[in-house]
Amino acid sequence: MIGLKPTEIKQLHLWEFNQYVLAYQEKIKEKEKDIIKIAYYMAYFNNAKKTKSLNYYLKEIDKTIKTNKKRDDDKLNFARKMYEKINKQL
């Protein structure tokens, strides 16, 4: 599903897996931006009604990325701390 085999997933710690998923999510967002660029230029060249600038649409995507990234970073740090805490107890 995200480019990892089940055996590879089992070998990762939770925080490593979360980091991998975040990077994969970033890759998907970049593809999404490329699709929006293509759609924008298709509309432009097909004489669509006046559209907002391409930067407007790309900034809207970046806003969602920044919001989600902060929340995801907090979760990733929490998972990493819990992993370290568990290993200290063992």
TIVO-2410 file (N, C-alpha, C; in nm, 3 decimals):
# residues 90
REC num residu      c1      c2      c3 atome chaine
REC   1      M   0.081  -0.119   0.000     N      A
REC   1      M   0.000   0.000   0.000    CA      A
REC   1      M   0.087   0.127   0.000     C      A
REC   2      I   0.190   0.130   0.082     N      A
REC   2      I   0.275   0.249   0.086    CA      A
REC   2      I   0.417   0.218   0.045     C      A
REC   3      G   0.436   0.105  -0.022     N      A
REC   3      G   0.567   0.071  -0.072    CA      A
REC   3      G   0.650  -0.017   0.018     C      A
REC   4      L   0.595  -0.062   0.129     N      A
REC   4      L   0.667  -0.151   0.219    CA      A
REC   4      L   0.602  -0.289   0.218     C      A
REC   5      K   0.685  -0.390   0.226     N      A
REC   5      K   0.634  -0.525   0.239    CA      A
REC   5      K   0.595  -0.549   0.385     C      A
REC   6      P   0.503  -0.641   0.411     N      A
REC   6      P   0.463  -0.667   0.550    CA      A
REC   6      P   0.581  -0.705   0.640     C      A
REC   7      T   0.678  -0.779   0.588     N      A
REC   7      T   0.794  -0.815   0.670    CA      A
REC   7      T   0.878  -0.693   0.705     C      A
REC   8      E   0.884  -0.597   0.613     N      A
REC   8      E   0.959  -0.474   0.641    CA      A
REC   8      E   0.888  -0.389   0.745     C      A
REC   9      I   0.756  -0.389   0.741     N      A
REC   9      I   0.679  -0.312   0.840    CA      A
REC   9      I   0.701  -0.369   0.979     C      A
REC  10      K   0.705  -0.501   0.990     N      A
REC  10      K   0.725  -0.564   1.121    CA      A
REC  10      K   0.860  -0.527   1.182     C      A
REC  11      Q   0.959  -0.499   1.099     N      A
REC  11      Q   1.093  -0.468   1.148    CA      A
REC  11      Q   1.106  -0.324   1.196     C      A
REC  12      L   1.012  -0.239   1.159     N      A
REC  12      L   1.019  -0.098   1.198    CA      A
REC  12      L   0.960  -0.076   1.337     C      A
REC  13      H   1.019   0.018   1.407     N      A
REC  13      H   0.957   0.064   1.531    CA      A
REC  13      H   0.843   0.157   1.493     C      A
REC  14      L   0.752   0.182   1.587     N      A
REC  14      L   0.635   0.263   1.557    CA      A
REC  14      L   0.673   0.402   1.508     C      A
REC  15      W   0.769   0.465   1.574     N      A
REC  15      W   0.805   0.601   1.533    CA      A
REC  15      W   0.872   0.602   1.396     C      A
REC  16      E   0.946   0.494   1.362     N      A
REC  16      E   1.006   0.486   1.229    CA      A
REC  16      E   0.898   0.469   1.122     C      A
REC  17      F   0.799   0.387   1.152     N      A
REC  17      F   0.689   0.369   1.059    CA      A
REC  17      F   0.613   0.499   1.039     C      A
REC  18      N   0.588   0.571   1.149     N      A
REC  18      N   0.520   0.700   1.140    CA      A
REC  18      N   0.598   0.798   1.052     C      A
REC  19      Q   0.729   0.798   1.068     N      A
REC  19      Q   0.813   0.886   0.986    CA      A
REC  19      Q   0.802   0.849   0.839     C      A
REC  20      Y   0.801   0.721   0.811     N      A
REC  20      Y   0.787   0.674   0.673    CA      A
REC  20      Y   0.652   0.718   0.615     C      A
REC  21      V   0.547   0.703   0.693     N      A
REC  21      V   0.413   0.741   0.647    CA      A
REC  21      V   0.406   0.891   0.620     C      A
REC  22      L   0.468   0.971   0.705     N      A
REC  22      L   0.468   1.117   0.685    CA      A
REC  22      L   0.540   1.154   0.555     C      A
REC  23      A   0.651   1.088   0.528     N      A
REC  23      A   0.723   1.115   0.404    CA      A
REC  23      A   0.640   1.073   0.283     C      A
REC  24      Y   0.572   0.962   0.294     N      A
REC  24      Y   0.485   0.915   0.186    CA      A
REC  24      Y   0.371   1.013   0.164     C      A
REC  25      Q   0.317   1.066   0.273     N      A
REC  25      Q   0.209   1.164   0.264    CA      A
REC  25      Q   0.258   1.290   0.193     C      A
REC  26      E   0.380   1.331   0.221     N      A
REC  26      E   0.438   1.448   0.154    CA      A
REC  26      E   0.450   1.423   0.004     C      A
REC  27      K   0.489   1.303  -0.032     N      A
REC  27      K   0.500   1.266  -0.173    CA      A
REC  27      K   0.364   1.276  -0.242     C      A
REC  28      I   0.260   1.230  -0.175     N      A
REC  28      I   0.125   1.237  -0.230    CA      A
REC  28      I   0.082   1.382  -0.248     C      A
REC  29      K   0.114   1.468  -0.151     N      A
REC  29      K   0.079   1.610  -0.162    CA      A
REC  29      K   0.146   1.675  -0.282     C      A
REC  30      E   0.270   1.637  -0.309     N      A
REC  30      E   0.340   1.691  -0.425    CA      A
REC  30      E   0.272   1.647  -0.554     C      A
REC  31      K   0.229   1.522  -0.559     N      A
REC  31      K   0.154   1.475  -0.677    CA      A
REC  31      K   0.024   1.552  -0.692     C      A
REC  32      E  -0.040   1.580  -0.580     N      A
REC  32      E  -0.165   1.656  -0.581    CA      A
REC  32      E  -0.141   1.795  -0.638     C      A
REC  33      K  -0.031   1.857  -0.599     N      A
REC  33      K   0.002   1.990  -0.653    CA      A
REC  33      K   0.023   1.983  -0.804     C      A
REC  34      D   0.090   1.879  -0.851     N      A
REC  34      D   0.112   1.864  -0.995    CA      A
REC  34      D  -0.020   1.849  -1.070     C      A
REC  35      I  -0.113   1.775  -1.013     N      A
REC  35      I  -0.244   1.757  -1.076    CA      A
REC  35      I  -0.319   1.889  -1.082     C      A
REC  36      I  -0.310   1.968  -0.974     N      A
REC  36      I  -0.377   2.098  -0.973    CA      A
REC  36      I  -0.316   2.191  -1.078     C      A
REC  37      K  -0.185   2.186  -1.093     N      A
REC  37      K  -0.120   2.269  -1.195    CA      A
REC  37      K  -0.170   2.231  -1.334     C      A
REC  38      I  -0.179   2.103  -1.361     N      A
REC  38      I  -0.227   2.057  -1.492    CA      A
REC  38      I  -0.371   2.101  -1.514     C      A
REC  39      A  -0.455   2.083  -1.413     N      A
REC  39      A  -0.596   2.123  -1.425    CA      A
REC  39      A  -0.608   2.274  -1.446     C      A
REC  40      Y  -0.526   2.349  -1.377     N      A
REC  40      Y  -0.530   2.494  -1.388    CA      A
REC  40      Y  -0.497   2.538  -1.532     C      A
REC  41      Y  -0.390   2.482  -1.585     N      A
REC  41      Y  -0.351   2.522  -1.720    CA      A
REC  41      Y  -0.448   2.470  -1.825     C      A
REC  42      M  -0.510   2.357  -1.803     N      A
REC  42      M  -0.613   2.308  -1.895    CA      A
REC  42      M  -0.729   2.406  -1.897     C      A
REC  43      A  -0.771   2.450  -1.780     N      A
REC  43      A  -0.881   2.547  -1.773    CA      A
REC  43      A  -0.841   2.678  -1.838     C      A
REC  44      Y  -0.719   2.720  -1.816     N      A
REC  44      Y  -0.670   2.846  -1.873    CA      A
REC  44      Y  -0.670   2.841  -2.026     C      A
REC  45      F  -0.618   2.731  -2.081     N      A
REC  45      F  -0.608   2.721  -2.226    CA      A
REC  45      F  -0.742   2.689  -2.293     C      A
REC  46      N  -0.838   2.644  -2.216     N      A
REC  46      N  -0.972   2.619  -2.271    CA      A
REC  46      N  -1.065   2.737  -2.250     C      A
REC  47      N  -1.007   2.851  -2.220     N      A
REC  47      N  -1.083   2.976  -2.202    CA      A
REC  47      N  -1.193   2.961  -2.098     C      A
REC  48      A  -1.159   2.903  -1.986     N      A
REC  48      A  -1.255   2.890  -1.877    CA      A
REC  48      A  -1.283   3.028  -1.819     C      A
REC  49      K  -1.386   3.035  -1.737     N      A
REC  49      K  -1.414   3.162  -1.671    CA      A
REC  49      K  -1.290   3.205  -1.594     C      A
REC  50      K  -1.285   3.331  -1.564     N      A
REC  50      K  -1.168   3.383  -1.495    CA      A
REC  50      K  -1.143   3.305  -1.365     C      A
REC  51      T  -1.023   3.255  -1.354     N      A
REC  51      T  -0.986   3.178  -1.235    CA      A
REC  51      T  -0.890   3.258  -1.150     C      A
REC  52      K  -0.877   3.217  -1.027     N      A
REC  52      K  -0.778   3.280  -0.939    CA      A
REC  52      K  -0.641   3.234  -0.984     C      A
REC  53      S  -0.539   3.298  -0.933     N      A
REC  53      S  -0.403   3.263  -0.974    CA      A
REC  53      S  -0.367   3.122  -0.925     C      A
REC  54      L  -0.274   3.062  -0.994     N      A
REC  54      L  -0.228   2.928  -0.958    CA      A
REC  54      L  -0.170   2.927  -0.817     C      A
REC  55      N  -0.098   3.031  -0.780     N      A
REC  55      N  -0.040   3.040  -0.645    CA      A
REC  55      N  -0.146   3.035  -0.537     C      A
REC  56      Y  -0.263   3.089  -0.563     N      A
REC  56      Y  -0.371   3.084  -0.464    CA      A
REC  56      Y  -0.405   2.939  -0.431     C      A
REC  57      Y  -0.421   2.857  -0.534     N      A
REC  57      Y  -0.459   2.717  -0.512    CA      A
REC  57      Y  -0.346   2.638  -0.446     C      A
REC  58      L  -0.223   2.666  -0.485     N      A
REC  58      L  -0.109   2.595  -0.425    CA      A
REC  58      L  -0.091   2.634  -0.279     C      A
REC  59      K  -0.116   2.761  -0.247     N      A
REC  59      K  -0.105   2.804  -0.107    CA      A
REC  59      K  -0.211   2.738  -0.020     C      A
REC  60      E  -0.329   2.714  -0.076     N      A
REC  60      E  -0.435   2.646   0.000    CA      A
REC  60      E  -0.390   2.504   0.037     C      A
REC  61      I  -0.322   2.438  -0.054     N      A
REC  61      I  -0.271   2.304  -0.023    CA      A
REC  61      I  -0.163   2.313   0.084     C      A
REC  62      D  -0.075   2.411   0.071     N      A
REC  62      D   0.033   2.428   0.170    CA      A
REC  62      D  -0.022   2.456   0.309     C      A
REC  63      K  -0.133   2.528   0.317     N      A
REC  63      K  -0.193   2.556   0.448    CA      A
REC  63      K  -0.235   2.426   0.516     C      A
REC  64      T  -0.296   2.336   0.441     N      A
REC  64      T  -0.338   2.209   0.501    CA      A
REC  64      T  -0.218   2.125   0.538     C      A
REC  65      I  -0.111   2.133   0.459     N      A
REC  65      I   0.010   2.056   0.489    CA      A
REC  65      I   0.071   2.105   0.620     C      A
REC  66      K   0.081   2.237   0.638     N      A
REC  66      K   0.141   2.293   0.759    CA      A
REC  66      K   0.061   2.257   0.883     C      A
REC  67      T  -0.071   2.264   0.873     N      A
REC  67      T  -0.156   2.231   0.986    CA      A
REC  67      T  -0.140   2.085   1.025     C      A
REC  68      N  -0.145   1.997   0.927     N      A
REC  68      N  -0.132   1.855   0.954    CA      A
REC  68      N   0.009   1.819   0.998     C      A
REC  69      K   0.109   1.888   0.944     N      A
REC  69      K   0.247   1.855   0.977    CA      A
REC  69      K   0.277   1.882   1.125     C      A
REC  70      K   0.227   1.992   1.179     N      A
REC  70      K   0.250   2.022   1.321    CA      A
REC  70      K   0.188   1.914   1.408     C      A
REC  71      R   0.064   1.878   1.379     N      A
REC  71      R  -0.004   1.775   1.456    CA      A
REC  71      R   0.070   1.641   1.444     C      A
REC  72      D   0.114   1.607   1.323     N      A
REC  72      D   0.185   1.482   1.302    CA      A
REC  72      D   0.321   1.482   1.371     C      A
REC  73      D   0.389   1.596   1.370     N      A
REC  73      D   0.518   1.605   1.439    CA      A
REC  73      D   0.502   1.584   1.589     C      A
REC  74      D   0.395   1.639   1.645     N      A
REC  74      D   0.369   1.619   1.788    CA      A
REC  74      D   0.346   1.471   1.818     C      A
REC  75      K   0.269   1.405   1.735     N      A
REC  75      K   0.241   1.262   1.755    CA      A
REC  75      K   0.368   1.180   1.738     C      A
REC  76      L   0.451   1.216   1.641     N      A
REC  76      L   0.575   1.144   1.617    CA      A
REC  76      L   0.670   1.159   1.737     C      A
REC  77      N   0.681   1.278   1.790     N      A
REC  77      N   0.766   1.300   1.907    CA      A
REC  77      N   0.715   1.222   2.027     C      A
REC  78      F   0.585   1.217   2.045     N      A
REC  78      F   0.527   1.140   2.155    CA      A
REC  78      F   0.559   0.991   2.139     C      A
REC  79      A   0.543   0.938   2.018     N      A
REC  79      A   0.572   0.796   1.994    CA      A
REC  79      A   0.719   0.766   2.019     C      A
REC  80      R   0.807   0.857   1.977     N      A
REC  80      R   0.951   0.837   1.998    CA      A
REC  80      R   0.985   0.837   2.147     C      A
REC  81      K   0.926   0.929   2.223     N      A
REC  81      K   0.951   0.936   2.367    CA      A
REC  81      K   0.901   0.810   2.438     C      A
REC  82      M   0.784   0.762   2.398     N      A
REC  82      M   0.731   0.641   2.459    CA      A
REC  82      M   0.819   0.521   2.428     C      A
REC  83      Y   0.870   0.514   2.307     N      A
REC  83      Y   0.961   0.405   2.269    CA      A
REC  83      Y   1.086   0.409   2.354     C      A
REC  84      E   1.144   0.526   2.372     N      A
REC  84      E   1.266   0.539   2.454    CA      A
REC  84      E   1.237   0.507   2.599     C      A
REC  85      K   1.123   0.549   2.650     N      A
REC  85      K   1.086   0.523   2.788    CA      A
REC  85      K   1.068   0.371   2.813     C      A
REC  86      I   1.006   0.303   2.721     N      A
REC  86      I   0.985   0.159   2.732    CA      A
REC  86      I   1.120   0.086   2.730     C      A
REC  87      N   1.209   0.129   2.641     N      A
REC  87      N   1.340   0.063   2.631    CA      A
REC  87      N   1.424   0.086   2.755     C      A
REC  88      K   1.410   0.199   2.821     N      A
REC  88      K   1.484   0.224   2.945    CA      A
REC  88      K   1.437   0.133   3.056     C      A
REC  89      Q   1.308   0.103   3.056     N      A
REC  89      Q   1.253   0.017   3.161    CA      A
REC  89      Q   1.293  -0.130   3.143     C      A
REC  90      L   1.324  -0.167   3.020     N      A
REC  90      L   1.363  -0.306   2.995    CA      A
REC  90      L   1.505  -0.324   3.028     C      A
***
